[in-house]
Amino acid sequence: MPHRPLARALAALVALFTAALGAVLVPSTAQAAAVNYVALGDSYSSGVGAGPYDLSGCLRSQKSYAPLWAAAHGVTSFNFRACGGAVTADVLNDQVSALSASTTLVTITIGGNDAGFVNVITSCRFGSTSSCTNAVNTAKAFATSTLAGRLDATYAAIRNRAPNARLIVLGYPRLFETSSCGWLAMSTYKRTILNEAADVLASVTASRARAAGATFADTRSTFDGHGVCAGDPWINDISGIIEAYHPDADGYRYGYLPALNAVTG
């Protein structure tokens, strides 16, 4: 009888220790939640401009924002399907097959190639002011009309294949600073209207993403002050044919990754 208080105390201590040990060994529901991440999209998701590239033919770089995010967050699985040069049809035909009901996160950049921005930039870089203006106006008209429907179809297909996933649509940055940039650079006028076209594309993409119930991650502010002609540019100029007017490694790490982190937490 005199030893019962001690026994009770020891029993209570053992119970407390067991509970504490269980809390350490058994992860919480939040900690145990699987993150099955699939990265879709075009060259701005595959990492063109950052290098080095894998042997897939899609110019995928581990320095792109998607693998950087996956590595930093210790995801359960990561499927890198973004491909340089992709248009919305390529996402539908070649990329959404990677999605399933177990997918919990999807990111994508898409639409720039549909709108012909490679040709637009080429026209502005090497053509006259009038040819640049015409190309920009054509791309803007396409973005506000035909592209909107293509984005709707793409986001709907992603939703259909991955009904339990969070969809994050990342936008494109403005490519240029409009300050003085040397006599070999594009004129301030050309750079200004190209940035205005990027704003139109961002507006259309954001609108269609919201309509699809997706989250839009705007990269224009994170790249602000680091476009072509900046003192510290994160966008490649024409030094490389493939990499021209794509982010460099710093652009993906310090421009795209923070924009994604801002919406994922």
C-alpha positions in Angstrom: 0.0 0.0 0.0 2.7 2.6 0.8 4.2 2.1 -2.6 1.1 2.9 -4.6 1.7 6.6 -5.0 5.2 5.8 -6.3 3.8 3.2 -8.7 1.2 5.7 -9.9 3.9 8.3 -10.5 6.0 5.9 -12.4 3.0 4.8 -14.5 2.2 8.4 -15.3 5.8 9.1 -16.3 5.9 6.1 -18.6 2.7 7.2 -20.2 4.0 10.7 -20.7 7.2 9.4 -22.2 5.3 7.0 -24.5 3.1 9.8 -25.8 6.1 12.1 -26.4 7.9 9.4 -28.2 4.9 8.7 -30.4 4.6 12.3 -31.3 8.2 12.2 -32.5 8.0 8.9 -34.4 4.5 9.4 -35.9 4.4 12.3 -38.3 1.4 14.6 -38.3 -1.2 14.6 -41.0 0.3 17.7 -42.6 3.8 16.2 -42.5 2.7 12.9 -44.0 0.7 14.5 -46.9 2.2 13.4 -50.2 3.2 16.0 -52.7 3.1 14.5 -56.2 4.3 17.3 -58.4 4.1 17.4 -62.2 5.7 20.3 -64.1 4.2 21.0 -67.5 4.7 23.7 -70.1 7.1 25.3 -72.5 10.7 26.5 -72.5 10.1 28.9 -69.6 9.3 25.9 -67.5 11.8 23.4 -69.0 14.7 25.8 -68.2 15.9 27.0 -71.6 18.5 29.6 -71.0 19.9 28.1 -67.8 21.5 24.8 -69.1 23.0 22.3 -69.0 20.2 20.3 -70.6 19.2 16.6 -70.4 19.0 14.2 -73.3 15.3 14.3 -73.7 15.3 16.8 -76.7 13.1 19.1 -74.6 16.0 21.2 -73.2 15.2 20.5 -69.6 17.5 22.0 -67.0 17.8 21.1 -63.3 18.3 24.9 -62.8 14.7 25.6 -63.9 12.3 26.7 -61.2 10.4 23.4 -61.1 13.2 21.1 -60.1 14.5 23.8 -57.7 11.1 23.9 -56.0 10.8 20.1 -55.9 14.3 19.8 -54.3 13.6 22.5 -51.7 10.3 21.0 -50.7 11.2 17.3 -50.5 8.3 16.2 -52.7 7.1 12.7 -52.8 7.4 12.5 -56.5 8.4 14.9 -59.3 7.6 14.4 -63.0 9.3 17.0 -65.2 7.4 17.1 -68.5 7.9 20.7 -69.7 9.4 20.9 -73.1 11.1 23.7 -75.0 9.0 25.0 -77.9 5.7 23.6 -76.6 2.4 25.1 -77.5 -1.0 24.3 -76.0 -1.5 21.4 -78.4 1.7 19.8 -77.2 0.6 20.0 -73.6 -2.7 18.3 -74.5 -1.1 15.6 -76.7 2.2 14.9 -75.0 2.2 16.2 -71.4 -1.2 15.8 -69.6 -0.8 12.0 -69.8 1.6 12.4 -66.9 -1.3 13.5 -64.6 -3.5 11.3 -62.5 -5.9 11.5 -59.6 -2.8 11.1 -57.3 -1.2 14.3 -58.7 -1.4 17.0 -56.0 0.5 19.9 -57.7 0.7 21.1 -61.3 2.7 24.1 -62.6 2.7 25.4 -66.1 3.8 28.2 -68.4 2.2 28.1 -71.8 0.8 30.4 -74.5 3.8 32.4 -75.6 4.6 30.1 -78.5 0.9 29.9 -79.5 1.0 33.7 -79.8 4.1 33.5 -82.0 6.4 35.6 -79.7 9.5 34.0 -81.1 8.6 35.5 -84.5 7.6 38.7 -82.9 10.9 39.2 -81.2 12.8 38.2 -84.3 10.8 40.8 -86.3 11.6 43.5 -83.7 15.2 42.6 -83.3 16.1 42.4 -87.0 13.3 44.2 -88.8 12.0 47.7 -89.1 10.0 49.6 -86.6 6.9 49.2 -88.7 7.4 45.4 -89.0 7.9 45.2 -85.3 4.8 47.2 -84.6 2.7 45.0 -86.9 4.0 41.8 -85.4 3.3 43.0 -81.9 -0.2 44.1 -82.8 -0.9 40.7 -84.4 0.3 38.8 -81.4 -1.8 41.0 -79.0 -4.9 40.4 -81.0 -4.3 36.7 -81.1 -3.7 36.7 -77.3 -7.0 38.4 -76.6 -9.0 36.2 -78.9 -7.8 32.8 -80.0 -5.3 32.1 -77.2 -7.9 32.6 -74.5 -9.9 29.6 -75.8 -6.7 27.5 -76.1 -5.8 28.2 -72.5 -9.3 27.3 -71.4 -9.1 23.9 -73.1 -5.6 23.3 -71.7 -6.5 24.1 -68.1 -9.7 22.0 -68.4 -7.7 19.0 -69.6 -5.4 19.4 -66.6 -8.3 19.6 -64.3 -9.9 16.5 -65.8 -6.7 14.4 -65.6 -5.7 15.7 -62.1 -8.9 16.5 -60.3 -7.2 16.6 -56.9 -4.3 18.8 -57.8 -3.6 22.4 -57.2 -2.9 24.1 -60.6 -0.5 27.0 -60.6 -0.1 29.0 -63.8 3.1 31.1 -64.0 3.3 34.1 -66.3 6.1 35.4 -68.4 8.3 38.4 -67.4 8.7 41.6 -69.3 11.9 41.0 -71.3 13.4 44.4 -71.4 14.5 47.4 -69.4 13.8 50.6 -71.4 16.8 52.6 -70.3 19.7 53.4 -72.6 21.2 50.2 -73.8 23.9 51.0 -76.4 23.7 51.5 -80.1 23.4 47.8 -81.0 20.3 47.3 -78.9 16.7 47.5 -80.0 15.2 51.0 -79.8 13.4 52.1 -76.7 10.2 52.2 -78.6 10.5 48.5 -79.7 11.4 47.4 -76.2 8.5 49.3 -74.8 5.9 47.8 -77.2 7.3 44.3 -76.6 6.9 44.8 -72.8 3.3 46.0 -73.5 2.7 42.8 -75.4 4.0 40.8 -72.4 1.5 42.7 -70.2 -1.4 41.7 -72.5 -0.3 38.1 -72.5 -0.1 38.2 -68.6 -3.5 39.7 -68.4 -5.1 37.1 -70.6 -3.3 34.2 -68.9 -4.2 35.5 -65.4 -7.9 35.9 -66.4 -8.2 32.4 -67.9 -6.3 30.9 -65.0 -8.7 32.4 -62.5 -11.7 31.3 -64.6 -10.3 27.7 -64.3 -9.9 28.0 -60.6 -6.1 28.0 -60.8 -3.6 30.3 -59.1 -1.7 32.8 -61.3 1.9 33.5 -60.3 2.9 36.8 -61.9 6.7 37.0 -62.6 6.8 40.5 -63.8 7.5 42.1 -60.4 10.2 39.5 -59.5 12.0 40.2 -62.8 11.6 44.0 -62.5 14.9 45.7 -63.0 16.6 42.5 -64.4 15.5 42.5 -68.0 17.7 42.8 -71.1 19.6 46.1 -70.8 19.7 46.0 -67.0 23.0 46.2 -65.1 22.3 42.7 -63.8 20.1 41.0 -66.4 18.4 37.7 -65.7 17.2 37.4 -69.3 19.6 36.3 -72.0 20.0 38.6 -75.0 21.0 37.3 -78.4 24.3 35.8 -77.2 22.8 32.3 -77.8 20.3 31.4 -80.5 18.4 28.9 -78.4 18.7 30.8 -75.1 18.0 34.2 -76.5 15.2 36.0 -74.6 14.9 33.3 -72.0 15.8 33.5 -68.3 19.3 32.6 -67.3 20.0 30.5 -64.2 19.6 33.6 -62.0 16.3 34.3 -63.7 14.9 30.9 -62.7 16.3 30.9 -59.2 15.6 34.6 -58.3 12.7 35.4 -60.6 10.6 32.4 -61.2 11.2 30.4 -58.0 10.3 33.3 -55.6 7.1 33.9 -57.7 6.2 30.2 -57.2 7.1 30.3 -53.5 4.9 33.3 -53.0 1.8 31.4 -53.9 2.8 28.0 -52.4 4.1 29.3 -49.1 
